[in-house]
Amino acid sequence: MYSVGADGQLAGGPIQSLFDGIDKDFRPSPNAQAAITSINIVGTAASARIDANDMSGISFTDFFHLLKVDGKWTVVSKIYYTHPNH
């Protein structure tokens, strides 16, 4: 899971960092909204874009890459963009 940090450099690493950050910094967000805005599938490869707003006061655009293995779609990577608060 990767993004570009506030310093303009590549930031990220294993998915565990996401789990730890959610456990530490996120709070319930009953007004959060998310939508799958695109899905592209070619054979056993796919990508999906998800736009999420007001998740713990933060808005994201996530891009997931998936592979279909043994008939089941599996997320193999994620990149994201954190939108600035206005």
Buried (B, 14 or more C-beta within 10 A) or exposed (E): BEBBEEEEEEEBEEEEEBEEEEEEEEEEBEEBEBEEEEEEEEEEEBBBBBBBBEBEEBBBBBBBBBBEEEEEBEEEEBBBEEEEEE
